[in-house]
């Protein structure tokens, strides 16, 4: 029987050597991340423009971490991690990235320890951990400071899995089972991605733990879904507390994201369309895991739908892969376990419940790819065991794959140098990527280059006519260029799309006041203050608009129709944002 992964083995020297090599490999491939800055995509929300982390007392910030739903998520452990970094390092991006890289290294080591302990197989376990460490799809989770939640949730989920194996191999160990629950709860408090961990543990019960067998302790090769296709009822019962935690986390997450409006843009996507995209996305993830090319921060959702041929081809491929894996379950149980791990762990983010506007995302593969790596490593180990020549071929191919993937990962890490590099790359490898256009335009506008930003915002509203933010930014660029009447029309369109958006009301109100129409400006700004009572900037704008209205000859009461046109705009308003 395979040994307990929490205890050292006679071959611990080899394990230590592998562990050192894994850390060196990780930093060799991804060490360039520490030279990157922050990017203008959630890093501002999570770090650079988040005063809650740096102002006030640590106790107040800690209380905020447990109560805030900023960004449409409840993940207090992630906030605490950022809080610690900010208090220690300020806004030094190199330090934040170094911490993320260290967490990624620890995850690779935990994965190696888990697999080696479960199976006793040193080199297949090392290969899985090495692939995990350097695969280009994992760059996003490590290089993106705002995705610290991926690293933390996976670390805690792997810790829970290690404790689960310990509990299984030491019946009656209540402390170990309590630790599983605690670590799983903490993982969900970092990011709800590991929701399917109870199902993943059931897969480990199948192989390599061999607990699906009618007679526990029989060899692994005797375990198969053919013994009943579903795990025995006692295995489900012992997972009941974990399933309950997962359910609670899912309900909290859905409610928070709904309140934050994270599902609004996807509300028009019906269930059949989401199911079609899920099938195509599964194949897309498989393709990128085998051939990681054209990687981008965001792959836009296909609002026009997928061609029927693409869907049926993807469905046929997935069906064939699952059928083939299940047919191999007696001789090669690691094959269906690996494939089902991949499919199951992607379920929370595959788009059946669509959150955000991505069709798929590199960061979502951080834990799921472990299944693909396991299936590949144990298949290669089987080939290597058939002869010396085959072993040399497998070793050479494995080393070549690690080197090639590491080189691609290093190059991909460089695309995260700054927001302009990141979004320019996304535009080069994707089509109709309105979020990349919008963010790149925002960067250019902040630099004062409205002329260069304008085409990006025009492309944003062309490809995403449902996006109020795109129209807001287009209006700002037009104002910068002195095209105020066009900007007013664009702001009104943004307001039509989202009538109760205080940001749009503020932009439109200020633009009207600058045009001498203080009456309408005051009405809109008053509405904005009701919707965002804590926004001091909007209140300041309202005060200036009221002063402008009071100074207007023959003025009408605040909130009435437009003031006479042709008035000189107030010089008290700040420059166009």
Secondary structure, 3 states (H helix, E strand, C coil): CCCCCCCCCCCHHHHHHHHHHHHHHHHHHHHHHHHCCCCCCCHHHHHHCCHHHHCCCHHHHHHHHHHCCHHHCCCHHHHHHHHHHHHHHCCCHHHHHHHHHHHHHHHHHHHHHHHHHHHCCHHHHHHHHHHHHHCHHHHHHHHCHHHHHHHHHHHHHHHHHHHHHHHHHCCCCHHHHHHHHHHHHHHHHHCHHHHHHHHHHHHHHHCCCCCCCCCCCCCHHHCCHHHCCCCCHHHHHHCHHHHHHHHHHHHHHHHHHHHCCCCCCCCCCCHHHHHHHHHHHHHHHHHHHHCCCCCCCCEECCCCCCCHHHHHHHHHHHHHHHHHHHHCCCCCHHHHHHHHHHHHHCHHHCCCCCCCCEEECHHHHHHHHHHHHHHHHHHHHHHHCCCHHHHHHHHHHHHHHHHHHHHHHHHHHHCCCCHHHHHHHHHHHCCCCHHHHHHHHHHHHHCCCHHHHHHHHHHHHHHCCCCHHHHHHHHHHHHHCCCHHHHHHHHHHHHHHCCCCHHHHHHHHHHHHHCCCHHHHHHHHHHHHHHCCCCHHHHHHHHHHHHHHHCCCCCCCCCCCCCCCCCCCCCCCCCCC
